[in-house]
Amino acid sequence: MGISINSLRESDAEELFQFEMNNRLFFEQMVPSRGEDYYNFETFKIRHKELLAEQQENKSKFYLIRDNSGNIIGRINLVDIDTPNDIAEVGYRVGKEYGGKGIGAKALKLLLETEISVKKIKAKTTTNNIASQRVLEKNGFKQVCIDDDEFEMNGQKLQFIEYLLKL
């Protein structure tokens, strides 16, 4: 499946909100919830504008992953861009119906091919998210450590695995 990544725009708010609503339960199986208020459209619009302001200030870069028909099938972001220290953090999520099709790996590859102003990119995922671990490793990220702190999510005791990519 062909995909593209496109910078987040103000006009994406409604479609992105629907994507997040449609995939909420799926995402919350692998990552901590964004909180109940995130799924209120008025609150979502406020947060969306905050992300756009952060992007405008070059503190983060937010992208939507789209299929060939232009539908949102995921998100990928470069956040906490620290230009003086040449480091940022990547995060991504792919909708339930697109999992297992290599979309995350392709989107990360596309992101790495964009104009990136840092030399190191951090990432983290949970110990139960094997798919995300594979996406990172397929794109050259190396496991740095497993956090000592455990947390419970959906009845499972989990830890975060931290990764690093040096460009």
C-alpha positions in Angstrom: 0.0 0.0 0.0 1.3 3.4 -1.0 1.3 6.1 1.7 2.4 9.7 2.2 3.0 11.8 5.3 1.6 15.3 5.3 2.2 18.2 7.7 -0.6 18.7 10.2 -3.0 21.6 9.2 -5.8 23.4 11.0 -8.3 22.0 8.4 -7.4 18.4 9.6 -9.0 18.7 13.0 -12.4 17.1 12.3 -11.0 14.2 10.3 -8.2 13.6 12.8 -10.7 13.7 15.7 -12.8 10.9 13.9 -9.6 8.9 13.4 -8.7 9.1 17.1 -12.3 8.3 18.1 -12.5 5.3 15.8 -9.2 3.9 17.1 -9.3 4.9 20.7 -9.9 1.4 22.2 -7.2 -0.1 19.9 -4.6 2.5 20.9 -5.4 2.3 24.6 -4.4 -1.4 24.5 -0.8 -0.4 23.7 -0.3 3.1 25.1 -1.6 5.0 28.1 -4.9 6.8 27.5 -4.8 10.5 26.5 -7.6 11.1 29.0 -11.3 11.5 28.7 -11.3 15.2 27.8 -9.1 14.5 24.7 -12.2 12.8 23.2 -14.4 15.9 23.5 -14.3 17.7 20.2 -14.1 21.2 21.7 -11.1 20.2 23.9 -9.6 18.4 20.9 -9.8 21.6 18.8 -8.0 23.5 21.5 -5.2 20.9 21.7 -5.0 20.8 17.9 -4.4 24.5 17.7 -1.7 24.2 20.4 0.1 21.5 18.3 -0.1 23.8 15.3 1.5 26.6 17.3 4.2 24.3 18.5 4.9 23.2 15.0 5.0 26.9 13.8 7.7 27.5 16.5 9.7 24.5 15.2 9.4 22.8 18.6 7.8 19.8 16.9 6.7 18.4 13.5 3.4 16.7 13.3 2.4 14.6 10.3 -0.6 12.6 9.2 -0.1 9.3 7.5 -2.5 9.0 4.5 -3.3 6.3 2.1 -3.5 6.7 -1.7 -7.1 7.9 -1.4 -6.1 10.7 1.1 -7.6 9.0 4.2 -5.9 9.4 7.5 -4.5 6.0 8.5 -2.1 7.1 11.2 0.1 9.8 12.7 3.8 10.3 13.1 5.5 13.1 15.0 8.9 14.5 15.8 8.5 16.2 19.2 10.6 18.0 21.8 13.0 19.1 19.1 16.1 20.3 21.0 18.2 22.0 18.3 21.2 23.0 20.5 21.6 19.4 21.6 20.6 17.9 18.2 18.0 15.6 19.6 14.2 15.0 19.3 11.8 12.2 20.0 9.6 10.3 17.5 6.1 8.9 18.1 3.6 7.3 15.9 0.3 5.4 15.8 -1.4 3.5 13.0 -5.1 2.7 12.9 -6.3 -0.7 13.8 -7.4 -1.8 10.3 -3.9 -0.9 8.9 -1.8 -2.8 11.5 0.5 -5.5 10.3 0.9 -4.0 6.8 4.2 -2.2 7.3 2.6 1.2 7.4 4.4 2.3 10.6 7.8 1.3 9.2 7.1 3.0 5.9 5.9 6.2 7.6 9.0 6.3 9.8 11.2 5.8 6.8 9.5 8.7 5.1 9.9 10.9 8.2 13.6 10.1 8.3 13.9 11.2 4.7 12.4 14.6 5.4 14.5 17.5 6.4 15.5 16.6 9.9 17.6 19.2 11.8 18.8 16.8 14.6 21.5 14.1 14.8 19.8 11.8 17.3 16.2 10.7 17.6 14.8 9.0 20.7 11.8 6.7 20.8 10.1 4.6 23.4 7.5 1.9 23.4 6.0 -0.5 25.9 7.3 -4.0 26.5 4.1 -5.6 25.1 4.2 -3.6 21.8 6.2 -5.9 19.7 5.0 -4.3 16.4 6.3 -0.9 17.5 9.6 -2.4 18.5 10.0 -4.0 15.1 9.1 -0.7 13.4 11.9 1.1 15.3 14.5 -1.7 14.7 13.7 -2.0 11.0 14.5 1.7 10.7 17.9 1.4 12.5 16.9 2.4 16.0 18.9 0.6 18.8 17.5 -0.4 22.1 19.2 1.7 24.8 17.4 0.4 28.0 14.3 -0.9 29.6 13.1 1.5 32.3 13.2 0.2 35.8 9.7 1.6 36.6 6.8 -0.7 36.0 3.3 0.5 35.5 0.0 -1.3 35.1 -2.1 -0.9 32.0 -5.1 -3.0 31.1 -4.2 -5.5 33.8 -0.6 -6.0 32.6 2.6 -4.9 34.3 4.6 -3.1 31.7 7.8 -1.1 31.3 9.0 1.3 28.6 11.7 0.3 26.3 13.9 3.3 25.1 15.5 3.4 21.7 17.9 5.8 20.0 18.8 6.5 16.4 22.0 8.3 15.5 21.8 10.0 12.1 
